[in-house]
Amino acid sequence: MSDIPLPAAAETVRRVREDPHRLGHRDPHAHETVEGAGHGKTGPARKRIIVGYGFWIFLLSDIVMFSCFFAAFAVQREATAGGPGISELVDMRRVGWETGALLLSSYTCGLSFAATNVRSKLWTQIFLLATGLLGLIFVGLELLEFVDLASRGIVPQRSGFLSAFFGLVGLHGLHVTLAGMWLLTMMAQVQLKGFRPEIVHRLICFNLFWHALDIVWIGIFTIVYLMGATS
């Protein structure tokens, strides 16, 4: 016969059912043989859950930061100090190529994870490489744009508008550059360690981050470039 009183056992099972993710603490009065009451089943969350939760916090905080830069640009939009506006600054054809490269990289990034799902190392690496090359094209075109503006004396300290413009666009370019470095790291890990569970989880996080950068760029392209060129 079990040493557990029937009411206590029923209470333990009830708590497990009310906690489907089993994130609560272990019941000190529960017996090891009661289903769901053992250590590791009702104990703290696993490392993967904690890391995933932390990554979402990071991603949301990054979106908040970009929102602040968008707000600053909206406030400083007309503060040109007699200088040129966005329509006189940029080559929209170049911006179009930038946008096309980044959106295409989002597609190849999605294909890389589809290859990961079927555990194809070759196609995962091919699509990750294509994603990185398209990201490199985007960053290169953006650098050419900044160099061209600087050669014409159009620098951030010239006006509030230019400070907000360089800050917002440059912050996104920095993110794409860092994401490219992360991509190279993931390619090396896939090549050396294969599709371990932690590697696949990191690839999921990378995909989320890369697609988030694409969404931010759509906002920049629409608000900064398109609306600025037509105003």
C-alpha positions, -999 to 999 in steps of 0.1 A, spaced: 0 0 0 12 35 -7 23 58 21 5 87 5 -29 96 18 -54 96 -10 -64 132 -6 -27 143 -9 -22 122 -40 -53 136 -56 -42 171 -48 -8 165 -64 -23 151 -96 -47 181 -97 -18 206 -95 0 189 -123 -31 191 -145 -35 228 -137 2 233 -146 4 218 -181 38 232 -188 51 219 -155 69 251 -145 59 250 -109 80 238 -79 80 202 -67 54 194 -40 74 184 -9 45 162 3 43 143 -30 58 108 -35 82 100 -64 58 73 -77 30 98 -82 28 107 -119 41 142 -127 55 146 -91 91 135 -98 121 159 -100 125 173 -135 88 170 -143 74 196 -121 107 214 -114 121 246 -131 118 251 -169 144 235 -191 173 256 -204 159 256 -240 127 272 -227 145 299 -208 169 307 -237 139 309 -261 121 332 -237 152 354 -233 156 356 -271 121 369 -275 127 395 -249 158 406 -268 139 407 -301 111 427 -287 135 451 -270 153 456 -304 119 465 -320 113 490 -292 147 506 -299 140 508 -337 106 524 -328 124 551 -309 146 559 -339 115 559 -361 99 584 -337 131 606 -338 131 606 -376 94 616 -376 101 645 -353 132 657 -372 117 651 -407 114 688 -415 145 700 -395 167 703 -426 183 736 -415 180 748 -451 198 718 -464 185 690 -488 156 667 -480 154 630 -487 144 635 -524 177 653 -531 198 629 -511 194 594 -524 193 574 -556 160 555 -555 173 530 -580 201 520 -556 176 518 -528 154 496 -549 184 472 -554 190 472 -517 154 463 -510 154 436 -536 185 420 -522 173 420 -486 138 406 -495 154 379 -516 177 370 -487 146 366 -465 134 340 -490 167 321 -491 168 322 -453 134 305 -451 146 279 -476 177 272 -455 155 263 -425 132 241 -448 164 223 -457 173 220 -420 139 204 -413 147 176 -437 183 175 -422 200 183 -455 233 198 -446 243 206 -482 212 226 -490 212 243 -456 247 255 -462 239 266 -498 209 286 -488 227 301 -457 256 311 -480 231 327 -505 215 346 -476 249 359 -464 259 370 -499 226 389 -505 230 405 -471 266 415 -481 252 431 -512 227 451 -492 254 463 -468 278 472 -496 251 493 -514 243 511 -482 279 519 -476 283 532 -511 253 555 -504 268 568 -472 302 574 -489 285 592 -517 266 614 -493 297 622 -473 317 631 -504 290 658 -511 293 672 -476 260 656 -464 269 644 -429 249 637 -398 260 668 -379 247 691 -407 210 690 -395 186 672 -372 170 655 -402 204 641 -413 212 629 -378 179 610 -376 184 597 -412 219 584 -407 210 571 -372 180 550 -383 194 537 -416 229 531 -401 215 513 -371 197 488 -394 228 484 -415 248 476 -383 222 450 -374 225 433 -408 263 433 -405 261 416 -371 235 392 -384 259 383 -412 286 375 -386 261 353 -367 253 336 -400 289 326 -406 291 312 -370 260 291 -376 274 278 -409 305 267 -391 285 250 -363 263 231 -388 294 219 -406 313 208 -375 284 196 -352 256 188 -376 219 191 -366 221 188 -329 190 200 -311 208 231 -297 221 239 -332 186 237 -348 172 259 -320 199 285 -328 190 284 -365 154 291 -355 165 321 -335 186 333 -364 157 330 -388 135 350 -365 161 378 -362 168 379 -400 131 382 -408 126 408 -382 154 429 -399 135 426 -432 103 438 -415 122 468 -401 136 476 -435 102 476 -451 93 503 -426 124 523 -434 119 519 -472 83 531 -469 85 558 -443 120 572 -450 125 567 -488 91 564 -505 72 590 -484 103 613 -484 107 611 -522 70 619 -529 67 647 -503 
